[in-house]
Amino acid sequence: MTATDPGSAGPSPAGLPVLDAHMHVWDLALGKHPWLLGPQIPFRYGDYGPIRRSFGIADYRRAAAGFDLRGTVYVEAEWDPRDPLGETRWVHALAAREGLPSAMVAQAWLDRDDVEELLAAQAAFPLVRGIRHKPRAARSPNRVEAGVPGSLSCPRFARGFSLLARYGLSFDLQVPWWHLGEAYQLFVRYPAVKVILNHTGLPADRTREGLEGWRAAMRRIAKLPQVAVKISGLGRPGRRWTVEANREIVETVLELFGVERCLFASNWPVDTLVGDYATIMGGFARIIERLPAADRVRLFHDNACRIYRIGAAAGRSTAGGGS
């Protein structure tokens, strides 16, 4: 990896290995991504027109050029919910051909009648490590209602969640921070399920009140040792990603969860709406540049390997292949 001037947001420091813990690719010619093919839907970054095109592994490698890329974790990309195994088969074929991704978080709907059958089928694929089901969420903290179908407090959702440990699957959680109280109540009942909180708990509201609410919610969920945090997805609509805007968020999460339960990720290509790969991943490197070298390697590489159970393949650079 190429070092850059300390004042820039590019890759730094030299030689830091990267296992990107959250990325996507999609081929719109397959006709399998309704949110990218139909009318735009409400989206946390606003207009997402620029990512309504196909993105492949070669595109990803070009975006990550200059980084010592060791592997990636593909996270389900809202493929047609009628065919969740189709996405898993497609990703495995892609990995066999391209050498990436190294692991996968697959789609399953935990509140559906066929959830156990689907979890068993997903767990049988060699790259699948976990499941993501985005729970139903309220638009603001004062609109949270307990027991809403599809939410974290829905009994059917809880039943599906309880089955994950049986199949050796972790759970990637993506909800706004005001649902982390519900998450706490669910997770404390099933401590055997490993949870990775996506996108830093979505601290989009950077007002004093918003940050205080986010910090309190994160402090509570941090009490559960089975929960790790993916530091990613920190963009805000209409604003470019900067170190200055995101330093406090990153440092707060590291303080609350400790280095061992945090991992960095690009959320590529979604976060290209707010910054390029070098700006975001290089920005994370700048924020933690004063940490011991071993901690920096944990945050960019080792923790992702451990949490997503990625073995020796992640120790080899993938930067030269497939592009």
C-alpha positions as CSV (number, residue, x, y, z in Angstrom):
1,M,0.0,0.0,0.0
2,T,1.2,3.4,-0.8
3,A,1.7,5.9,1.9
4,T,0.5,9.4,1.4
5,D,0.9,12.9,2.9
6,P,-0.4,13.0,6.5
7,G,-2.8,15.8,5.5
8,S,-4.5,13.7,2.8
9,A,-7.3,11.2,3.1
10,G,-5.6,8.5,1.0
11,P,-4.1,5.2,2.0
12,S,-2.0,5.3,5.1
13,P,0.1,3.7,6.6
14,A,2.2,1.7,4.1
15,G,1.8,-2.1,4.3
16,L,-1.4,-2.3,6.3
17,P,-3.3,-5.5,5.3
18,V,-7.0,-5.1,4.5
19,L,-9.8,-7.6,4.8
20,D,-12.8,-5.5,3.8
21,A,-15.6,-6.7,6.1
22,H,-18.6,-5.2,4.1
23,M,-18.9,-4.9,0.3
24,H,-21.3,-5.7,-2.5
25,V,-21.3,-6.4,-6.2
26,W,-24.3,-6.8,-8.5
27,D,-25.1,-7.5,-12.1
28,L,-28.3,-5.7,-13.1
29,A,-28.5,-7.8,-16.3
30,L,-29.7,-10.6,-14.0
31,G,-32.8,-8.7,-13.1
32,K,-32.5,-9.7,-9.4
33,H,-32.2,-6.4,-7.6
34,P,-35.6,-4.6,-7.4
35,W,-34.4,-1.6,-5.5
36,L,-31.8,-0.9,-8.3
37,L,-34.1,-1.6,-11.3
38,G,-37.4,-0.1,-10.3
39,P,-38.3,3.4,-9.0
40,Q,-36.0,4.8,-6.4
41,I,-37.1,4.0,-2.8
42,P,-36.4,6.1,0.4
43,F,-32.7,5.7,1.0
44,R,-30.5,7.0,3.8
45,Y,-28.1,8.7,1.4
46,G,-30.9,10.3,-0.7
47,D,-30.6,10.0,-4.5
48,Y,-28.8,6.8,-5.3
49,G,-28.9,7.1,-9.1
50,P,-25.1,6.9,-9.5
51,I,-25.1,3.3,-8.2
52,R,-27.9,2.1,-10.3
53,R,-25.5,0.2,-12.6
54,S,-23.6,-3.0,-12.5
55,F,-20.5,-3.3,-10.2
56,G,-18.2,-6.4,-10.5
57,I,-15.1,-7.7,-8.8
58,A,-12.8,-6.0,-11.4
59,D,-14.5,-2.7,-10.5
60,Y,-13.9,-3.3,-6.8
61,R,-10.2,-4.2,-7.3
62,R,-9.7,-1.0,-9.3
63,A,-11.4,1.0,-6.5
64,A,-9.1,-0.6,-3.9
65,A,-5.9,-0.2,-5.9
66,G,-3.0,0.8,-3.7
67,F,-4.3,-1.1,-0.7
68,D,-2.9,-4.5,0.4
69,L,-6.1,-6.3,-0.1
70,R,-6.3,-9.7,1.4
71,G,-10.0,-10.5,1.1
72,T,-13.5,-9.3,1.4
73,V,-16.9,-10.2,3.0
74,Y,-19.8,-9.9,0.6
75,V,-23.0,-8.9,2.3
76,E,-26.4,-9.6,0.8
77,A,-27.5,-6.9,-1.5
78,E,-31.3,-7.1,-1.4
79,W,-31.5,-9.7,-4.1
80,D,-35.1,-10.8,-5.1
81,P,-36.4,-12.1,-1.8
82,R,-38.3,-14.9,-3.6
83,D,-34.9,-16.4,-4.5
84,P,-32.4,-16.0,-1.6
85,L,-30.4,-19.1,-2.6
86,G,-30.0,-17.7,-6.1
87,E,-27.8,-14.9,-4.7
88,T,-25.7,-17.4,-2.7
89,R,-25.1,-19.6,-5.8
90,W,-24.2,-16.5,-7.8
91,V,-21.7,-15.3,-5.3
92,H,-20.1,-18.7,-5.0
93,A,-19.6,-18.9,-8.8
94,L,-18.2,-15.4,-8.7
95,A,-15.7,-16.3,-6.0
96,A,-14.6,-19.4,-7.8
97,R,-14.0,-17.4,-11.0
98,E,-12.6,-14.1,-9.5
99,G,-11.0,-15.1,-6.2
100,L,-13.3,-12.8,-4.2
101,P,-15.2,-12.6,-2.0
102,S,-13.7,-14.6,0.8
103,A,-16.9,-15.0,2.8
104,M,-20.5,-14.2,2.6
105,V,-23.4,-12.9,4.7
106,A,-26.4,-14.4,3.0
107,Q,-30.1,-13.4,2.9
108,A,-32.8,-15.0,5.0
109,W,-36.0,-13.6,6.3
110,L,-36.2,-14.7,10.0
111,D,-39.9,-14.1,10.4
112,R,-41.0,-16.4,7.5
113,D,-42.5,-19.9,7.9
114,D,-39.7,-21.5,5.9
115,V,-36.8,-19.9,7.9
116,E,-35.4,-23.1,9.4
117,E,-35.2,-24.8,6.0
118,L,-33.6,-21.8,4.4
119,L,-31.0,-21.4,7.2
120,A,-30.0,-25.0,6.8
121,A,-29.6,-24.5,3.1
122,Q,-27.6,-21.3,3.4
123,A,-25.3,-22.8,6.1
124,A,-24.4,-25.7,3.7
125,F,-22.6,-23.3,1.3
126,P,-18.9,-23.1,2.1
127,L,-18.6,-19.3,2.0
128,V,-21.7,-18.5,4.1
129,R,-20.8,-17.3,7.6
130,G,-23.9,-15.4,8.6
131,I,-27.3,-14.0,7.7
132,R,-28.6,-10.4,7.3
133,H,-32.3,-9.6,7.6
134,K,-32.9,-5.8,8.0
135,P,-35.6,-5.6,10.6
136,R,-38.5,-3.2,10.1
137,A,-37.5,0.2,11.5
138,A,-39.2,3.4,12.7
139,R,-38.2,6.6,11.0
140,S,-37.4,8.4,14.2
141,P,-36.8,7.6,17.9
142,N,-40.2,8.8,19.0
143,R,-42.0,6.4,16.6
144,V,-40.7,3.1,17.8
145,E,-43.5,0.6,18.6
146,A,-43.0,-2.7,20.3
147,G,-44.1,-5.9,18.6
148,V,-44.4,-4.5,15.1
149,P,-44.3,-7.4,12.5
150,G,-40.9,-7.8,11.1
151,S,-39.2,-5.8,13.9
152,L,-36.7,-6.9,16.4
153,S,-39.4,-7.2,19.0
154,C,-41.7,-9.3,16.8
155,P,-42.1,-12.9,18.2
156,R,-41.7,-14.5,14.8
157,F,-38.5,-12.6,14.2
158,A,-37.2,-13.8,17.6
159,R,-38.0,-17.4,16.8
160,G,-36.0,-17.2,13.6
161,F,-33.1,-15.4,15.3
162,S,-33.0,-18.2,17.9
163,L,-32.3,-20.8,15.2
164,L,-29.1,-19.1,14.0
165,A,-26.7,-20.7,16.5
166,R,-28.1,-24.2,15.7
167,Y,-26.7,-23.7,12.1
168,G,-23.5,-22.0,13.1
169,L,-24.5,-18.7,11.6
170,S,-23.8,-15.1,12.9
171,F,-26.2,-12.2,12.4
172,D,-25.5,-8.9,10.7
173,L,-27.8,-6.3,12.2
174,Q,-28.6,-3.1,10.3
175,V,-31.0,-0.8,12.2
176,P,-31.0,2.9,13.3
177,W,-29.6,3.3,16.8
178,W,-33.0,3.9,18.3
179,H,-33.8,0.2,17.8
180,L,-30.8,-1.0,19.8
181,G,-32.8,-1.2,22.9
182,E,-35.0,-3.8,21.3
183,A,-31.8,-5.5,20.0
184,Y,-30.4,-5.7,23.5
185,Q,-33.6,-7.4,24.8
186,L,-33.4,-10.0,22.0
187,F,-29.7,-10.6,22.1
188,V,-29.5,-11.1,25.9
189,R,-31.9,-14.0,25.5
190,Y,-29.7,-15.8,22.9
191,P,-26.1,-15.1,23.8
192,A,-24.8,-17.9,21.6
193,V,-25.6,-15.9,18.5
194,K,-22.7,-13.8,17.4
195,V,-23.9,-10.4,16.1
196,I,-22.1,-7.8,13.9
197,L,-23.8,-4.4,14.1
198,N,-23.6,-2.9,10.6
199,H,-22.7,0.7,9.8
200,T,-21.8,1.9,13.3
201,G,-25.5,2.0,14.4
202,L,-26.3,4.5,11.8
203,P,-25.4,7.8,13.5
204,A,-26.8,10.0,10.8
205,D,-28.1,12.7,13.2
206,R,-25.0,14.6,14.3
207,T,-26.8,17.2,16.4
208,R,-25.9,17.1,20.1
209,E,-29.2,15.4,20.9
210,G,-28.7,12.9,18.1
211,L,-25.2,12.0,19.1
212,E,-26.2,11.6,22.8
213,G,-29.0,9.2,21.9
214,W,-26.7,7.2,19.6
215,R,-23.9,7.1,22.2
216,A,-26.3,5.9,25.0
217,A,-27.7,3.2,22.7
218,M,-24.2,2.0,21.7
219,R,-23.0,2.0,25.3
220,R,-25.9,-0.3,26.3
221,I,-25.4,-2.8,23.4
222,A,-21.6,-2.8,24.1
223,K,-22.4,-4.6,27.4
224,L,-23.2,-7.8,25.4
225,P,-19.9,-9.6,24.6
226,Q,-21.3,-11.3,21.6
227,V,-21.8,-8.0,19.7
228,A,-19.1,-6.6,17.4
229,V,-19.4,-3.4,15.4
230,K,-18.6,-2.8,11.8
231,I,-17.3,0.8,11.5
232,S,-18.6,1.7,8.1
233,G,-21.5,3.5,6.5
234,L,-20.8,6.8,8.1
235,G,-21.9,9.0,5.1
236,R,-24.6,11.6,5.2
237,P,-26.7,12.7,2.3
238,G,-25.3,15.6,0.3
239,R,-22.0,15.6,2.2
240,R,-18.6,14.2,1.4
241,W,-16.9,11.8,3.7
242,T,-14.2,13.5,5.8
243,V,-11.9,12.5,8.7
244,E,-13.0,15.6,10.6
245,A,-16.7,14.7,10.4
246,N,-16.2,11.1,11.4
247,R,-13.3,11.0,13.9
248,E,-15.5,11.4,17.0
249,I,-17.8,8.5,15.9
250,V,-14.9,6.1,15.2
251,E,-13.1,7.0,18.5
252,T,-16.3,6.7,20.5
253,V,-17.0,3.2,19.2
254,L,-13.4,2.1,19.8
255,E,-13.7,3.4,23.4
256,L,-17.1,1.6,24.0
257,F,-16.3,-1.8,22.3
258,G,-12.6,-2.0,22.4
259,V,-10.3,-2.8,19.5
260,E,-11.1,-6.5,19.6
261,R,-14.8,-6.0,18.8
262,C,-14.5,-3.5,16.0
263,L,-13.7,-3.9,12.3
264,F,-13.4,-1.4,9.4
265,A,-15.3,-1.8,6.1
266,S,-15.9,0.2,3.0
267,N,-19.6,-0.5,2.2
268,W,-18.5,-0.3,-1.4
269,P,-20.1,0.6,-3.8
270,V,-22.9,2.1,-1.8
271,D,-20.6,4.6,0.0
272,T,-19.2,5.8,-3.3
273,L,-22.2,8.2,-3.0
274,V,-20.2,10.0,-0.3
275,G,-16.6,9.2,-1.0
276,D,-14.2,7.0,-2.9
277,Y,-12.5,3.9,-1.5
278,A,-9.2,5.7,-0.7
279,T,-11.0,8.5,1.0
280,I,-13.0,6.2,3.3
281,M,-10.6,3.4,4.1
282,G,-7.6,5.8,4.1
283,G,-9.6,8.1,6.4
284,F,-10.1,5.3,8.9
285,A,-6.4,4.7,8.8
286,R,-5.7,8.3,9.5
287,I,-8.1,8.3,12.5
288,I,-6.3,5.4,14.1
289,E,-2.7,6.3,13.0
290,R,-1.6,6.8,16.6
291,L,-2.7,3.3,17.8
292,P,-0.2,0.5,18.1
293,A,0.5,-1.3,14.8
294,A,-1.0,-4.5,16.1
295,D,-4.3,-2.8,16.8
296,R,-4.4,-1.2,13.4
297,V,-3.9,-4.6,11.8
298,R,-6.7,-6.0,14.0
299,L,-9.1,-3.3,12.9
300,F,-8.4,-3.6,9.2
301,H,-7.7,-7.4,8.9
302,D,-7.4,-9.7,11.9
303,N,-10.8,-9.1,13.5
304,A,-12.6,-9.7,10.2
305,C,-10.8,-12.9,9.8
306,R,-11.7,-14.1,13.3
307,I,-15.3,-12.9,13.3
308,Y,-16.1,-14.2,9.9
309,R,-14.0,-17.3,10.3
310,I,-11.8,-16.7,7.3
311,G,-8.6,-18.8,7.2
312,A,-5.3,-18.9,5.4
313,A,-6.6,-17.5,2.1
314,A,-7.0,-14.1,3.7
315,G,-3.2,-14.1,4.4
316,R,-2.4,-13.7,0.7
317,S,-2.7,-10.5,-1.2
318,T,-5.4,-10.5,-3.8
319,A,-4.5,-7.1,-5.3
320,G,-3.0,-8.5,-8.5
321,G,-5.7,-10.9,-9.7
322,G,-8.9,-10.4,-11.6
323,S,-8.4,-6.9,-12.8
